[in-house]
Amino acid sequence: METVDIVIKNAQELLTLKGPNRPRIKEEMGSLSLLSPGSLAINKGVIVDVGTTVNYRGKLVIDATGKTVMPGLIDPHTHVVFAGSREFELAMKLSGFTYMEILKKGGGIFYTVEQTRKATHDQLVKESTSRLDTMLAHGTTTCEAKSGYGLDTASERKILTVQKELNETHPVDILSTFLGAHAVPHGYTADDYVDLVINEMLPEVASLAQFCDVFCEKGVFTKEQSRRILLEGKNLGLLPKIHADEIVDTGGAALAAQVDAISADHLLRSSTKGLQQMATKGIVGVLLPGTPFSLMMNEYADARRMIQLGVPVALATDLNPNCWTENMQFIVQLACLAMNMTPSEALTAATYNAACALGMHKRIGSLEQGKQADVLLLSCSNHQMIPYHFGVNLVDTVIKKGKVVTSKSLAEKDR
């Protein structure tokens, strides 16, 4: 019998997420391809076998009796690198101040831009490492991270350089997105700033990112301004993403289809026509329920309508100073309790479809032979408990690229 690095055996449920090698839609999102019992063999960072049992000896054998085993969670929309915090805004929110009123009182995005511009490279690395540590402890093994709190060339480059360093040094894999078009900074018209993004920023930072994003929204960047930026990013090899239709329907979903974006995110106000165009192109809709939750809104993205239309739905935290959560388990819970997604749909959205939103589904997002061994063991007997038992961290063990990076139960055995 061959010896491998790790064998996981006797899982109460093992969620393989095996299925079509493309974004999952409609009823496909409800299939987790469960094994019960389930076992997994890992060697040299790769899954070598999955089944009810596996015929390998393990240098490390993990008994998963009573536990759920699943792919690592993937967070395809974060703003993980920033400086400062804005907890002082909460009292204003609770008093009824609008976002624009808070902005005028010195809060909002420009407060974060000011703090991030002043922060050193090392300060940003330190603060962001702490957030990544929390993400990892709660089961996130891969994330996307956006720039966008610099709004000038040097600061945007600084953020992306920090993300590059973190990707090289932290266990969480990070894919970088250039979001220079996050807001229009003071002293610019929108058109003048778009010209700066296209002519100066993009050529300077394109080598540091995989994606180009833009905040296409009323009062920020128009559909045509967004198109210019995304197409120029595409010319430089950056796949388009788009903050679309969060506050009003600007046609962002349709624009995503027109530029062949890999994802469109938020989508609270998207028209049926725009969503149908996304579905036709197979563009992933990344929903961010933590954002309306943190803004104390009573309206969430219509996940049920999107799934019915055939949009492949993913989930993400939108981690940022105005929506400060590193916990994808909480996002899965909100998806079920606030957007009426089933547990199976929400978990597909937080793993396989999230990988599709990053173009990484051939490597991660499911537990299949030959894929990278990013694996979670959860302290619950079945996947339905993940949204049902909320407000706690259900992660017992995180395996990243075939190595145990955190484990409650194994640490207890070593005492």
Residue, then its C-alpha position, 0 to 999 in steps of 0.5 A: m500500500e502506497t504511503v502519502d502525506i495525509v489521509i482523511k478518513n471517516a468523514q460524516e459528509l465529504l462535499t466533493l463539488k464534483g460536476p461540470n467543469r464550468p460555472r454551475i447554474k440552476e439546479e447544478m448549484g444544489s448538487l454537492s456530490l456528497l460522499s458519506p462516509g468520505s475519505l481523501a488522500i493527499n500527496k505533495g500538495v495534490i489530491v490523489d484519491v477521493g472516495t468512501t474509502v481510499n487505499y493509502r497509508g498516511k504519514l498523517v491520518i486524520d479521523a474525521t468521524g462526525k465532521t464535514v469535509m469540504p473544499g476551502l472557502i474562496d472569497p472572490h471580492t475583497h478590499v483586504v489592503f487598507a489602513g485605518s478603520r471607520e468604526f466612528e461612522l456607526a453612531m452616525k449610521l444609527s442616527g440616520f445619517t446617509y452615506m453622503e452625509i457621512l462623507k461630508k463629515g469626514g468619513g467614507i471612502f476618502y477617509t480610507v484613501e487618506q489613511t492608506r496613502k499615508a501608510t507605509h508598505d510595512q504598515l499595510v503588510k502588517e495590518s493586512t496580514s492580520r486580516l488574512d490570518t482571520m480569513l484563514a482561521h475561518g476557512t478561506t484559502t484563496c481570495e481576490a484583493k482589490s486596490g482602490y484606496g490609493l486613487d493616485t498612481a504611486s498609492e495604487r502601485k503600493i497597494l498592489t505591491v503589498q498584495k504581491e508580497l502577501n501572496e508570496t508569504h501568506p498561506v492564503d492565495i491572493l489574486s490581485t485586481f486593479l481598481g483605480a476607478h473606485a471613486v473620483p478623487h478630489g480635484y478631478t472631473a470624472d473624465d479627467y480621472v478616467d484619462l489618468v487611469i487609462n494613460e498613466m495608472l494602467p500601464e504602470v500597474a498592469s504587471l501587478a494584477q490579474f483583473c481590472d475592475v471599475f465602480c460603475e455607478k450613478g455619481v461615480f463612473t458612467k457605463e461608457q467611462s467604465r467601458r473605456i477603462l475595462l477595454e484598456g485593461k483588457n488590452l493590457g491583459l487584465l480580465p474585466k470585473i465590474h462593480a455593477d448596479e449596486i445602488v441604481d441600475t446603470g446597465g452594469a450587468a449588460l456592460a459585463a456581458q458586452v466586455d466579456a467580464i469574468s464576473a459582475d459583482h453586487l447586482l442589487r438593482s440589475s435588470t432582468k435583461g442585463l442578468q439574462q445577458m450575463a447568463t448567456k455569456g456564463i458570467v459569474g454574478v458575485l453577491l455580497p450580502g455582507t454589504p447591505f447587512s453592514l449598511m443596515m439595508n432591508e434589501y439584498a440581491d435577488a439570488r433566487r431570480m438570478i439562479q432561475l435565469g441561469v446566472p452562475v452565482a458566487l458569494a464574497t465578503d466585500l471585506n472593506p472598512n465599511c463592511w468589515t468581515e473576514n468570515m465567509q461562513f457568515i456570508v454563507q449564513l446570510a445567503c441562506l437567511a437573507m437571500n433564500m439560497t439553499p445551503s447547497e447553493a450557498l456552498t457551491a457559490a462559496t467554493y466552486n463558483a467562487a473559483c470560477a469568478l477568479g478563473m481558478h476552477k480547474r485548480i481549486g473549488s472542488l475535491e477531485q483527483g489532481k486538484q490542489a489540496d485546499v481542504l476544510l474539516l468542520s465541527c459539524s456532522n453535515h453541511q446544513m449545519i453551516p448556515y443553521h449554527f451561526g455566530v461561531n467558527l465551525v472550522d476545526t482544521v485547514i489544509k492548504k496546498g497539502k499542509v495543515v496550517t491550523s487545527k484545533s483537534l490536532a493541537e489538542k492531541d499534541r498537548 
